[in-house]
Amino acid sequence: MSVIKSSGNVFEDIGFAAAEAETLAVKADMVSMVARAVKLRNLTQKEAARICGTEQATLSKVMRGKVTSVTIDLLAKWLLSLGWNVKITASPHKKKPPKPVRGEISVVSL
């Protein structure tokens, strides 16, 4: 069996273009934070969806990893609705170009 060292971004490792891989990684991190917020508040998906202003089916789909149907902006809105602060910062990659610039998302629970 051969082993290939990860680039640090699973989406890039499975073949997505660098920019799309970075966006998907940010979305995946944010979805994980939404799931944590829901769990910490002991909410059902239906309750969480109502708080976020979306349908339970949409929230469920996203929580199962279907992140292409939501934007980073919408995920930030959901986190804010669930009582979390959202802070977006941007910094250059330590890697050399042509990698795209990736922002960092910091979320702090209240």
C-alpha positions in Angstrom: 0.0 0.0 0.0 1.3 3.4 -0.9 0.9 6.5 1.3 0.6 10.0 0.0 1.4 12.9 2.3 -1.6 15.3 2.7 -1.3 18.9 1.5 -3.2 19.9 4.6 -6.5 20.4 2.7 -8.5 17.2 2.1 -10.4 18.9 -0.7 -7.2 19.7 -2.6 -6.0 16.2 -2.0 -9.0 14.7 -3.7 -8.7 16.9 -6.7 -10.4 20.2 -6.3 -8.7 23.3 -7.7 -6.8 25.2 -5.0 -9.2 28.1 -4.7 -12.3 25.9 -4.5 -10.5 23.6 -2.0 -9.8 26.5 0.3 -13.4 27.7 0.1 -14.7 24.2 0.8 -12.4 23.9 3.8 -13.6 27.2 5.3 -17.2 26.1 4.8 -16.5 22.7 6.4 -15.0 24.4 9.4 -18.0 26.7 9.7 -20.5 23.8 9.4 -18.6 22.0 12.2 -19.1 25.2 14.3 -22.8 25.3 13.5 -23.1 21.7 14.6 -21.2 22.5 17.8 -23.5 25.5 18.5 -26.6 23.3 18.0 -25.2 20.6 20.3 -24.2 23.1 23.0 -27.7 24.6 23.0 -29.3 21.1 23.0 -31.4 22.1 20.0 -33.2 19.8 17.6 -32.5 20.4 13.9 -36.0 21.8 13.6 -35.4 24.3 16.4 -32.0 25.2 15.1 -33.4 25.7 11.6 -36.1 28.0 12.9 -33.5 30.1 14.8 -31.3 30.3 11.7 -34.3 31.3 9.5 -34.0 28.2 7.2 -35.8 25.0 6.6 -34.9 21.9 8.6 -34.2 20.0 5.4 -31.7 22.6 4.3 -29.9 22.6 7.7 -29.9 18.8 7.6 -28.4 18.7 4.1 -25.6 21.1 5.1 -24.9 19.3 8.4 -24.4 16.1 6.3 -21.7 17.9 4.3 -23.6 19.3 1.3 -21.8 22.6 1.6 -22.0 23.7 -2.1 -25.6 24.8 -1.5 -24.6 27.5 1.1 -22.3 30.5 1.1 -19.8 31.5 3.8 -22.0 34.5 4.3 -25.1 32.3 5.1 -23.1 30.1 7.5 -21.9 33.2 9.3 -25.5 34.4 9.6 -26.5 31.0 11.1 -23.7 31.2 13.6 -24.7 34.7 14.6 -28.3 33.6 14.9 -27.2 30.7 17.2 -25.5 33.2 19.5 -21.9 33.0 18.3 -19.6 35.9 17.4 -18.0 35.7 13.9 -14.8 37.4 13.2 -13.2 37.1 9.7 -9.5 37.9 9.3 -7.3 37.5 6.2 -3.6 36.9 5.9 -1.3 35.8 3.2 -0.4 32.1 2.9 3.0 31.1 4.1 3.3 29.1 0.9 4.5 30.8 -2.3 2.0 31.8 -5.0 0.0 30.8 -7.0 -2.0 29.6 -4.0 -5.0 31.9 -3.4 -5.1 33.9 -0.2 -7.2 32.2 2.5 -8.9 34.0 5.2 -9.3 32.6 8.7 -12.6 32.3 10.5 -12.6 32.7 14.2 -15.8 32.0 16.1 -16.2 32.6 19.8 -19.2 31.4 21.8 -21.0 33.8 24.0 
